[in-house]
Amino acid sequence: MMEGMESNPFIVADAPAADRAAFFRRTYGLVAIGFAAFAALLAIFFVGFDHKTGIAYALFSGLFSMIQSLGGWSILLVMLAFWGATTLAQSMAFNRASRGAQYAGLGLYVVLEALIFIPLIGYVILSTKGNASSVLLPAGIVTAGMIGGLTALVFMTNLDFSFLKVAIILGSFAVLAIVIVAAIAGLSLGAWFSIAMIVLMATVILYQTNEIKNTLETDQHVAAAFILFSSFVTLLFYVIRFFAGSRRD
């Protein structure tokens, strides 16, 4: 048995109280570390952005050029590339044979999310004339409040949220269809799209938190952290997008 793995892991919901508490402590600790690394990477990427230099500015300019040449299809291409890289990171994070591969998968995903946030944060900086905190701070507070409330709802009520799976699948297909139609028709996805995605991600967080508790085993805290970080950071993305759009309007 690999070092660091439990020899007889339990399903989290059925585990002894001490094991269950240790699982959630490790899981949410990794999520916190993931967000700290995510914020640090963004800070590094945006060094020199105001002076039109650095990693973020280069990627931001490249994406803008892509949009000019490909239109709405550029967003779809970015989504497909991100999906492919995310699939790789997820397969690593769920690798039961290697704890090192699990951490590498989670780390890769944190880097991917930091990269995908660059266009959004760049837009916020430009639209607020450098006062990005006027959007990012309230968006962060709202996101943290939503995460706390949704998580508490799962653990304090003991309700079964597995029924949300169908709604999530249908919602995901609807989002993909909307993005494709918008790309073909050259339509802009406004604040209504952000609101719809916020509702969808809140639903996803309820479902995934419930599934982690009832389907994962106590040695799968890295996989659980990957799932939660993915949902939380996606929710943050669309909350920021909504605040940025509301400020512009």
SVG drawing of the C-alpha trace seen along z (x, -y; Angstrom):
<svg xmlns="http://www.w3.org/2000/svg" viewBox="-34 -55 41 57">
<polyline fill="none" stroke="black" stroke-width="0.4" points="0.0,0.0 1.3,-3.5 2.7,-5.5 0.2,-8.0 -2.8,-6.1 -5.3,-4.7 -5.4,-0.9 -9.1,-0.6 -10.8,-3.9 -14.5,-4.4 -17.1,-6.3 -17.0,-9.7 -20.6,-9.6 -20.0,-6.2 -16.6,-6.9 -16.0,-7.4 -16.4,-11.0 -12.6,-11.5 -11.9,-10.2 -14.7,-12.2 -13.4,-15.4 -9.9,-14.7 -11.1,-14.2 -12.9,-17.6 -10.0,-19.3 -7.5,-18.0 -10.0,-18.7 -10.8,-22.3 -7.2,-23.0 -6.1,-22.0 -8.9,-24.2 -7.6,-27.2 -4.0,-26.5 -5.3,-26.3 -6.9,-29.7 -3.8,-31.2 -1.6,-29.8 -4.3,-31.0 -4.1,-34.6 -0.3,-34.5 -0.1,-33.4 -2.4,-36.1 -0.4,-38.7 2.8,-37.4 1.1,-37.3 -0.2,-40.9 3.2,-42.4 3.8,-45.1 0.3,-45.0 -0.1,-48.8 3.0,-49.3 1.9,-46.9 4.4,-44.3 4.4,-40.9 2.6,-37.6 -0.9,-38.8 -0.6,-41.6 0.9,-39.3 -2.0,-36.8 -4.6,-39.5 -3.4,-41.1 -3.1,-37.7 -6.7,-36.8 -7.9,-40.2 -6.2,-39.7 -7.8,-36.2 -11.3,-37.7 -10.8,-40.2 -9.8,-37.6 -12.2,-34.8 -15.0,-36.6 -17.2,-34.7 -15.6,-31.4 -12.4,-32.3 -14.3,-31.9 -15.5,-28.4 -11.9,-27.5 -10.6,-28.7 -13.3,-26.7 -12.4,-23.5 -8.7,-23.9 -9.4,-24.5 -11.7,-21.5 -9.0,-19.3 -6.4,-20.5 -8.9,-20.2 -9.6,-16.6 -5.9,-15.8 -5.6,-17.5 -8.7,-15.8 -7.5,-12.3 -4.2,-13.0 -6.1,-14.3 -8.2,-11.1 -5.2,-8.8 -5.6,-6.4 -2.1,-4.8 0.0,-8.0 -0.5,-10.7 2.2,-12.7 0.1,-12.6 -3.0,-13.7 -1.2,-16.8 0.3,-17.5 -3.2,-17.4 -4.6,-19.8 -1.6,-22.1 -2.0,-22.0 -5.6,-22.9 -4.8,-25.9 -2.4,-27.2 -5.0,-26.7 -7.6,-28.6 -5.2,-31.5 -4.6,-31.6 -8.3,-31.6 -8.9,-34.5 -6.4,-36.7 -8.8,-38.2 -11.5,-38.8 -9.1,-40.5 -7.5,-42.4 -10.9,-43.7 -11.7,-44.7 -8.5,-46.6 -9.1,-48.5 -12.8,-49.2 -12.2,-50.5 -9.1,-52.5 -6.8,-50.5 -9.3,-50.4 -9.9,-46.6 -10.6,-46.2 -13.9,-48.0 -15.1,-45.0 -12.9,-42.2 -13.5,-42.9 -17.3,-42.8 -17.3,-39.9 -15.0,-37.9 -17.1,-38.7 -20.3,-37.6 -18.7,-34.4 -17.3,-33.5 -20.8,-34.1 -22.5,-31.9 -19.9,-29.1 -20.3,-29.3 -24.1,-29.2 -24.3,-26.4 -21.8,-24.3 -23.7,-24.8 -27.0,-23.9 -25.5,-20.5 -24.0,-19.7 -26.5,-21.2 -29.7,-19.9 -28.6,-16.4 -30.8,-16.8 -30.1,-14.6 -29.2,-16.8 -28.5,-14.0 -31.7,-14.9 -29.9,-18.0 -27.8,-16.0 -30.4,-16.1 -30.8,-19.9 -27.0,-20.3 -26.7,-18.1 -29.5,-20.0 -28.2,-23.3 -24.7,-22.5 -26.0,-21.5 -28.1,-24.7 -25.0,-26.8 -23.0,-25.1 -25.8,-25.7 -26.0,-29.3 -22.3,-29.9 -22.4,-28.2 -25.4,-30.2 -23.8,-33.4 -20.6,-32.6 -22.5,-32.0 -24.8,-35.0 -22.1,-37.3 -24.2,-38.0 -22.8,-39.3 -23.4,-37.3 -24.5,-39.9 -25.4,-40.1 -28.2,-37.6 -25.7,-34.9 -23.6,-35.6 -26.7,-35.3 -27.7,-32.0 -24.2,-30.7 -24.1,-31.8 -27.4,-29.9 -26.0,-26.8 -22.8,-26.9 -24.7,-27.2 -26.6,-24.1 -23.3,-22.3 -21.8,-23.2 -24.8,-21.8 -24.7,-18.6 -20.9,-18.1 -20.6,-18.7 -23.4,-16.2 -21.7,-13.7 -18.3,-14.1 -19.9,-13.3 -21.8,-10.2 -19.6,-8.7 -15.9,-9.5 -13.7,-7.6 -11.7,-9.1 -8.4,-8.8 -9.7,-10.9 -9.2,-14.3 -7.2,-15.6 -9.9,-14.6 -12.5,-16.2 -10.4,-19.4 -10.1,-19.4 -13.9,-19.1 -14.6,-21.9 -11.9,-24.3 -13.2,-23.8 -16.8,-24.7 -15.8,-27.6 -13.4,-29.3 -16.0,-29.0 -18.6,-30.6 -16.1,-33.4 -15.5,-33.9 -19.1,-34.6 -19.7,-36.7 -16.8,-38.9 -18.2,-39.0 -21.6,-40.1 -20.1,-42.9 -17.9,-44.1 -20.9,-44.2 -23.1,-45.9 -20.5,-48.6 -20.1,-49.2 -23.9,-49.5"/>
</svg>
